[in-house]
Amino acid sequence: MEVKVQIVRRETIKPSSPTPAELRSFKLSLFDQLNPNLYTPLLLYYADCRNLDQTTGRLKSSLSKTLIHFYPLAGRITNNLSIECNDEGAEFIEAEVGCCLSDILTRPDATVLERFLPVQIYHSNARDAPLLLVQANFFKCGGLVIGACVSHKLTDAATLSTFINAWAGEARGSREIVLPEYRLSSMFPPVDYLSSLPTVDMPRTKCITGRFVIQSSRIAALKARAASDDVPRPTAVEAVTALVWKSAATASWKNSDLRSGPKQTVLAQMVNLRKRVYPPLPNNSAGNMVTYFKAKTEETELKLQALVFHLRNGIRERQQQYIEQLLGEHGVPATLETARDYGVLLANERVNFYSCSSWCKFPLYTADFGWGKPTWASVANAEFKNIIVLMNTPDGEGIEVWLTLSEADMALCGHDEELLEFASVNPSAEY
């Protein structure tokens, strides 16, 4: 489907009051330093916002007020140590879309959805680029899609959720807005010798992003299928992750030359550490607070129950030791070792390496700007192979899988019998 998206206006939105001099230099945390120069994307879909001028004015004025509290997002990166909070502002783009929102939602196309974002996810030169960009896409029917891209140097999914809900709360005049707490850089200070390291370059290859939806009615059956004596009660995220990992890895092996022996398959489970440290940190602790725990197997005949065990065991074996190191004197070397290990896995051609991030349970569907909650929330086309992102369906019970693979692997996944027993391939998003 050909979709015309026309940019009609670009504007810089600055904080509604200047950032105080004592806050002008914002230190990154160690976790921030280790993140590449990417944008974390989010798309929110609203069915009816017919008063374009009023809607745009509300979005811009509330964003300006919100940036007072999220002041680093209005600054610019100076090096890999700090942000200059100079109030240069965020970029706000207005766009008109030449179709109805229902035309998009009937069968969402990840490559089309990407056009509703203000910038490509990968950005090699973030020094002069805005750390926050927003695109308001207005449809002929009165629908609206808000596309936001926030620098991964400052945000993970938890911080993105905090920002979106604070902005929405400001827009609708809420008195109960959860504001960010900037504590992570003092808990996990930046390392000076990382200031001049070259930007981490994620390997980009030709790939395709597919969407698979497992409705709440099928989650229980999948969890029952995935249960075993080792893991009698798998979580929904564990069961879905194992199902997708099994399908993707099996497809890769079928498409690979195995004459030199089977490849090891490794899955990195991205984990929000805020609730795993002691004492636990609130989700509004702004910045990056994510690491990964790996699950691995060399089996070529993959079994769902075994993969669930590997996922559970991958966290259980490493979590306690890493948390103790992180909060003790060995936090920096342990974190750097974890980052190096991730880079080695990315570069190892003898390993089928997958990365899975779960955005489930983050309150993205509460982002009411004054015209109701979003009918749908999504990501878009990814630029990196073997990436898995999990998001809740609007009812909070089902799970949408955004899977990025090579075209050959995706073709096989689309016909995987066990995957299709539980998941629908890109159904309508008109929930």
C-alpha positions in Angstrom: 0.0 0.0 0.0 1.3 3.4 -1.0 1.0 5.9 1.9 1.8 9.5 1.4 3.3 11.3 4.4 3.9 15.0 3.9 5.9 17.0 6.4 4.2 20.4 6.8 6.1 22.0 9.6 9.2 21.6 11.7 9.8 23.4 15.0 12.2 23.4 17.9 10.5 23.0 21.3 12.6 24.4 24.2 11.9 24.0 27.9 9.3 26.6 29.1 11.8 27.9 31.6 15.7 27.9 31.4 17.6 25.0 33.0 19.4 26.3 36.1 23.2 26.8 35.8 23.9 24.1 38.3 22.1 21.5 36.2 23.8 22.5 32.9 26.2 19.6 32.8 24.5 16.2 33.2 26.8 13.2 33.8 26.0 9.9 32.0 25.9 6.7 34.0 28.2 3.8 33.2 25.1 2.0 31.6 24.5 5.1 29.5 28.1 5.2 28.3 27.9 1.6 27.1 24.8 2.2 24.9 25.2 2.9 21.2 24.0 6.1 19.5 20.6 4.8 18.6 17.1 6.2 19.2 14.5 4.3 21.2 11.3 4.5 19.1 7.6 4.4 20.1 4.4 4.9 18.1 1.1 5.7 19.8 -2.2 5.5 17.8 -5.3 7.6 18.6 -8.6 7.2 16.8 -10.1 10.7 16.9 -8.2 14.0 17.2 -10.2 16.1 14.7 -9.2 19.6 15.9 -5.7 19.7 14.4 -4.7 23.2 15.6 -5.9 22.6 19.2 -4.2 19.2 19.3 -0.9 20.5 17.9 -0.9 23.4 20.3 -1.6 21.2 23.3 1.2 18.8 22.3 3.8 21.5 21.8 3.0 23.6 24.9 2.9 20.5 27.2 6.1 19.2 25.7 7.8 22.5 26.5 6.6 22.3 30.1 7.6 18.6 30.4 11.2 19.4 29.2 11.7 21.4 32.4 11.8 18.1 34.3 13.4 16.1 31.5 15.9 18.8 30.8 18.8 16.5 29.5 16.5 15.6 26.6 16.6 19.3 25.5 20.5 19.3 25.5 23.2 17.8 23.3 25.8 15.2 23.7 29.3 16.7 24.3 31.2 13.4 24.7 30.6 9.9 26.1 30.8 11.4 29.6 28.1 14.1 29.8 25.2 16.0 28.2 25.3 19.7 27.9 21.9 20.8 29.1 21.9 24.0 27.0 18.1 24.1 26.2 18.7 23.8 22.5 15.5 21.8 22.5 13.6 18.9 21.0 12.5 18.7 17.3 8.7 18.7 16.7 7.4 17.7 13.3 3.9 17.9 12.0 2.9 15.6 9.1 -0.3 14.9 7.1 -1.0 11.4 6.0 -3.1 10.9 2.9 -5.2 8.0 4.1 -7.3 6.9 7.1 -5.8 5.4 10.2 -7.9 2.2 9.6 -6.1 1.7 6.3 -2.8 1.4 8.4 -4.2 -0.7 11.2 -6.0 -3.3 9.1 -2.6 -4.9 8.3 0.2 -2.9 9.8 3.4 -2.8 7.6 6.5 -2.2 9.6 8.2 -0.3 6.7 5.2 2.0 6.5 5.1 2.5 10.3 8.7 3.6 10.1 7.6 6.7 8.1 5.6 7.9 11.1 8.8 8.3 13.1 10.7 11.6 13.0 14.2 10.0 12.4 15.8 6.7 11.6 16.5 4.6 14.6 20.3 4.3 13.9 22.2 7.6 14.1 26.0 7.6 13.7 26.5 11.2 14.5 24.6 12.1 17.7 26.9 14.9 18.7 24.8 17.6 17.1 21.5 15.8 16.8 18.5 16.4 19.1 18.1 13.8 21.8 14.4 13.9 21.5 12.3 14.1 18.3 8.6 13.9 17.9 6.4 13.6 14.8 2.6 14.2 15.0 1.0 12.4 12.1 -2.6 13.6 11.3 -4.8 11.3 9.2 -7.7 12.3 6.9 -10.2 10.6 9.2 -9.1 12.6 12.3 -6.8 9.9 13.6 -3.4 10.7 15.0 -0.1 8.8 15.4 2.5 10.2 17.7 6.0 9.0 16.8 8.7 9.6 19.4 12.4 8.8 19.1 14.5 9.3 22.3 18.3 8.9 22.4 19.2 5.5 23.8 22.2 7.3 25.5 19.6 8.6 28.0 16.7 6.2 27.9 15.6 2.6 28.1 12.0 1.4 27.8 11.3 2.3 31.5 12.5 5.9 31.1 10.7 6.2 27.7 7.4 5.1 29.4 8.0 7.6 32.3 8.6 10.5 29.8 5.6 9.7 27.6 3.2 9.5 30.6 4.6 12.7 32.1 4.1 14.5 28.8 0.6 13.1 28.5 -0.3 14.0 32.0 0.9 17.6 31.5 -1.2 17.8 28.3 -4.4 16.8 30.0 -3.7 18.9 33.1 -3.2 16.0 35.6 -2.0 16.8 39.1 -0.5 13.3 39.6 2.5 13.3 37.2 5.4 10.9 38.0 8.5 12.9 37.3 12.0 11.5 36.7 14.6 10.9 39.4 18.2 11.4 38.2 20.1 9.1 40.6 21.8 6.5 38.3 24.9 8.5 37.4 25.7 9.0 41.0 25.1 5.3 41.8 27.0 4.1 38.7 29.4 7.0 37.7 30.8 7.2 34.2 34.3 5.9 33.5 36.7 8.6 32.2 38.5 6.3 29.8 35.3 5.6 27.9 34.9 9.2 27.0 36.9 8.9 23.8 36.0 5.4 22.7 34.5 5.2 19.2 30.7 4.9 18.9 29.5 1.4 19.2 28.5 0.3 15.7 25.7 -2.2 15.6 26.0 -4.5 12.6 23.3 -3.8 10.0 22.3 -6.2 7.4 19.4 -6.6 5.0 16.5 -7.8 7.1 12.8 -7.8 7.6 10.5 -7.1 10.6 7.5 -9.3 11.2 4.7 -9.0 13.7 3.2 -12.0 15.4 0.3 -11.7 18.0 -0.5 -14.2 20.7 -3.8 -13.3 22.2 -4.6 -13.8 25.8 -6.8 -16.8 25.0 -3.7 -18.6 23.7 -1.2 -17.5 26.3 -2.5 -20.0 28.9 -2.2 -22.9 26.4 1.3 -21.9 25.5 2.4 -21.7 29.1 1.0 -25.2 29.7 2.9 -26.5 26.6 6.1 -24.8 27.9 5.8 -26.1 31.5 8.1 -28.9 32.7 9.3 -30.4 36.0 12.3 -28.0 35.9 10.0 -24.9 35.2 6.5 -25.9 36.3 5.0 -22.4 36.0 6.8 -20.4 33.2 5.8 -16.8 32.8 4.1 -15.6 29.7 7.2 -13.7 28.6 9.4 -16.8 29.1 6.9 -19.0 27.1 6.6 -16.5 24.3 10.4 -15.9 24.1 11.1 -19.6 24.0 8.6 -20.1 21.2 10.0 -17.3 19.1 13.6 -18.3 19.8 12.8 -21.9 18.8 11.2 -20.8 15.5 14.0 -18.3 14.6 16.9 -20.6 15.5 15.4 -23.5 13.7 14.9 -21.4 10.6 18.5 -20.2 10.7 19.8 -23.7 11.0 17.7 -24.8 8.0 19.1 -22.0 6.0 22.7 -22.5 7.1 25.6 -24.6 5.8 26.1 -27.1 8.7 28.9 -29.1 7.1 31.4 -27.6 9.6 29.2 -28.5 12.5 26.1 -26.9 14.1 26.3 -23.4 15.4 25.6 -22.5 19.0 22.5 -20.5 19.6 22.5 -17.8 22.2 19.7 -15.5 23.3 20.4 -12.3 25.3 17.5 -11.5 27.7 17.5 -7.8 28.4 16.6 -7.3 32.0 15.5 -4.1 33.8 17.7 -4.0 37.0 15.7 -1.5 38.9 13.7 -4.0 40.9 16.5 -6.5 41.1 19.0 -4.4 43.0 18.7 -3.9 46.8 17.1 -1.6 47.8 14.9 -1.7 44.7 14.8 1.5 42.5 11.6 3.0 41.2 10.9 2.8 37.5 11.1 6.6 37.2 14.9 6.3 38.0 15.7 8.0 34.6 18.5 6.7 32.4 19.6 3.2 31.3 19.4 0.5 33.9 19.4 -2.6 31.8 21.8 -5.5 31.4 21.4 -8.9 29.8 21.6 -12.5 30.9 22.3 -15.1 28.2 20.7 -18.4 27.6 22.4 -20.8 25.2 22.2 -24.3 23.7 24.0 -26.3 21.0 21.1 -28.6 20.3 19.7 -28.6 16.8 16.4 -30.3 17.7 15.1 -27.5 19.9 12.4 -28.3 22.4 10.1 -25.6 23.9 10.4 -26.8 27.5 14.2 -27.0 27.3 14.5 -23.5 26.0 12.3 -22.2 28.8 14.7 -23.9 31.2 17.7 -22.3 29.5 16.0 -18.9 29.8 15.2 -19.3 33.5 18.6 -20.9 34.3 20.5 -18.1 32.4 19.1 -15.5 34.8 19.3 -17.7 37.9 22.9 -18.7 37.4 24.2 -15.1 36.8 21.8 -12.7 38.5 22.8 -12.9 42.1 26.6 -12.8 41.4 26.3 -9.9 39.0 24.0 -7.8 41.3 26.5 -8.3 44.2 29.3 -7.3 42.0 27.4 -4.3 40.6 26.7 -2.9 44.0 30.2 -3.6 45.3 33.7 -2.7 44.4 33.7 -4.9 41.3 30.7 -3.2 39.6 32.7 -1.5 36.9 34.8 -4.5 35.7 31.7 -6.8 35.9 29.7 -4.4 33.8 32.5 -3.8 31.2 33.0 -7.6 31.0 29.3 -8.1 30.3 29.4 -5.4 27.5 32.5 -7.0 25.9 30.9 -10.4 26.0 27.9 -9.0 24.1 30.2 -7.5 21.5 32.0 -10.8 21.0 28.7 -12.6 20.6 27.6 -10.1 18.0 30.8 -10.6 16.0 31.0 -14.4 16.2 29.9 -16.0 13.0 29.7 -19.4 14.6 26.9 -18.2 17.0 23.3 -17.6 16.1 22.9 -14.6 18.5 19.4 -13.2 19.3 18.5 -10.3 21.6 15.1 -10.1 23.3 13.6 -7.0 25.0 10.3 -7.2 26.8 8.3 -4.0 27.1 5.4 -5.9 28.6 3.9 -4.3 31.7 5.2 -0.8 30.9 2.2 1.5 31.1 2.3 2.7 27.5 -1.5 2.4 27.1 -2.1 5.0 29.9 -0.7 7.9 27.8 -3.9 10.0 27.5 -3.1 13.5 26.2 -6.7 14.6 26.7 -8.4 12.8 23.8 -8.4 9.3 25.3 -5.9 6.5 25.7 -4.1 5.1 22.6 -5.9 2.3 20.8 -2.6 0.7 19.9 1.1 1.1 20.7 4.0 -0.3 18.5 7.5 -0.1 17.4 8.4 -0.1 13.7 10.9 -1.6 11.3 14.2 -2.4 13.0 17.6 -2.1 11.3 19.3 -4.9 13.0 19.0 -8.7 12.5 17.8 -11.2 15.2 16.1 -8.6 17.4 12.9 -9.6 19.3 10.7 -7.0 21.0 7.7 -8.0 23.1 4.8 -5.6 23.8 1.4 -6.1 25.4 -1.8 -6.0 23.4 -4.1 -3.2 24.5 -5.9 -5.5 27.0 -2.6 -6.1 28.8 -3.0 -9.9 28.6 -1.8 -10.8 25.1 1.7 -10.3 23.6 2.7 -8.8 20.3 6.1 -10.0 19.0 8.1 -7.8 16.7 10.7 -10.0 15.2 13.5 -8.9 12.9 15.3 -11.6 10.9 17.0 -12.1 7.5 14.4 -12.5 4.7 15.2 -16.2 4.4 14.8 -16.9 8.1 11.5 -14.9 8.2 10.1 -16.8 5.3 10.5 -20.1 7.3 9.2 -18.6 10.5 6.0 -17.5 8.7 5.3 -21.2 8.1 6.4 -22.6 11.5 3.6 -24.9 12.6 4.2 -24.6 16.4 4.5 -20.8 16.2 1.3 -20.5 14.1 -0.5 -22.8 16.5 -0.3 -20.0 19.1 0.4 -16.8 17.1 -1.4 -14.9 14.3 0.7 -13.4 11.6 0.2 -9.7 11.5 -3.6 -9.5 12.3 -5.5 -6.2 12.4 -4.5 -3.8 15.1 -8.1 -2.4 15.3 -8.6 -3.9 18.7 
